[in-house]
Every structure is written in C-alpha cells, then in structure tokens.
Amino acid sequence: MNKQFLHYVAATILSVCAIFVMNQKVNTVEAKSIVKTVMHDAQAYDLYGDKVKGKYAAYSQVKLDDQPISFSFKPFAPTYQIKGKKQYIKASNIDGVKRKIKRNSYVYATSSRRADSRLLRKGKTITTYGNSFKFKNGQRYYRIGGLKKQYVKASNLSKIISSNTEETTVKVTAKEGAGLYDFIKDDTYSKKAKKGTKYTVDYAENNGGDEDDPQIFTYHIKGTKYWLLSSEVKARKKMPVHYYDSEHYSYIKFYKNTDVYNADGTKQDHHGQKIRKQGGFLKVNKLLYIWVPAEKKAELF
C-alpha cells in the first residue's frame, strides 16, 4: 500500500516546482517576444545542451524571445528560448541554414514522387531546415521552405555555408596579458591572446562568481571552445550576462533547526543534532513526497 501511494505521489510531483527559490538577479534585459513557425520537429534543450521534456512539431507556431543566443557547448549553435520557459530549440529548425546546390536538383514530396516541376539550378543557394530525413529508398533529404512535403536530396547540397539567424554578438578587444581559456579541460589559459586582437563573442556567463559584481564573468568566443575573462578585454557594448547557478538550480534556506531523513522516510539518528538554522542558501535538485512510516503519511521533502 505504501509503495503504491509513493508511486502515485511521485508521478504527481512532476508538476510541482521548488518553493524556496533564491532571488535571482540576472544582469539582462527583458526580451521582446516574437511568434515563429517551426519548420522541422524540434527537441527542447536546456541552455547547456541537455534534452528536457518538450518537443515542438513541424509547422506549429511558437512564441519565442526575439533575441537568439548560442548554446554554451559545442557546436555553439544559435538557439531561441521559448517565451516564459527554460526551454531552448535550435534556430536551424526555425530559420534554417543556407547551403549551395552542387548539382541540378528536383523538389520531392516522397522518395518516388516530385512535389512539382521545379528544377533547382547548380550554384544557387537554398535554405534547409533541421537534420536530414532518411526516405524509404535509403537516401537522405533535407526539408526546404514552402508547403509541407518539399525535400531536396542531401547528396545534391553542400555543407552549411551560413545561418539565417541573426545572433546577439559583441566585439571585444584583448588587453595586455589576456588569455584564451578552455574551461572544459581546466581553469588555466590554453594560450595567450595578442594585445589588440579583436574577437566576436556570443555569450557571457557568470559561473560561480559574485552576482553582486556584474563585472566578474567570461565571454565565449563565437565558433570556438575558448573563453575570455571580462576583465582582460574591452567590449564595444554590453550584452546579457547569464548566471548558471541561479538559472539552473533552486536554493533553500533553513528557518529553524531541521531533522534529516533517509530516502525510505526514516529519520536519521544524529544523537539529537539537527541541521541548524542558518542565513545562507543551500542548492537542491528535487522536491518530492516520501512516505514517513512513523507518521503514517507522505511528507514533502
């Protein structure tokens, strides 16, 4: 009975969000919204490239923040944030990318039927959306714009030559002693940047720094794995600064001394000691109900 109840409340808790959330102070501007049509089925991601619950079907309309940004993981693809949600979808599924036509091509509706009589000439540029599809004949095709079911053979097209998405970027100039950092490997700079070198950056992040000091953050160099310290460059203009911890975690504060429980609902014995009331915040990752045998009821933890 207890297990069944626990399973039930575990399922219902999926809709519950953490209550005690640390006040966020994100150094950014309120983005305007825009409605766009999804041209290719789009998976939702968080800002760091991990899949989250949510998919958007082709030809559906979605409300987005109108300023695209880049994922902070390779390949740093431009993305749109779903308005009012911490969900991001790749801009290539909406705006598409440009490719060169390598050989004369027809437009297909299926693997065996053409959509119309058009002939796309070699050397021209065309917009495709999302990843390619594998048809029944074993060949791959890219979706192009216009009505539904319009595809061009992938083998007849070049690699991506440009994006149709206008990204939010800023030009920065390296100061004396500036370094290029690869934070995936370690926190030390990989190589020095020559003084006066100009870089295009597409993302600014404070990861574990002081939110009360907006000057402490790093810039990502567009199209690379490298980052620059904001104190080591001069920026032509400001850009939004994202705070990783505040945007991806919840924080709680203890207002009274608190007992600690095991996952099975039993109280841990610490000889009368409890978590003491404190003024700081602790990071948490889940809010769920656990059946407490001693109280014969489920409590929220």
Secondary structure, DSSP 8 states (H G I E B T S, - for coil): -HHHHHHHHHHHGGG---S-------------EEEEE--S-EEEE-TTS-EEEEEE-TT-EEEEESS-EE-SSTT--EEEEBTTSS-EEEGGGTT-EEEEE-S-EEEESSSS-EEEEEEE-TT-EEEEEEEEEE-TTS-EEEEESSSSS-EEEGGGEEEEEEESS----EEEEE-TT-EEE-TTT-SSEEEE--TT-EEEEEEEEESSS-TT-TT--EEEETTSS-EEEGGGEEESS---EEEHHHHH-EEE--SS-B--B-TTS-B---TT--B---SS-EEE----EEEETTTTEEEE-
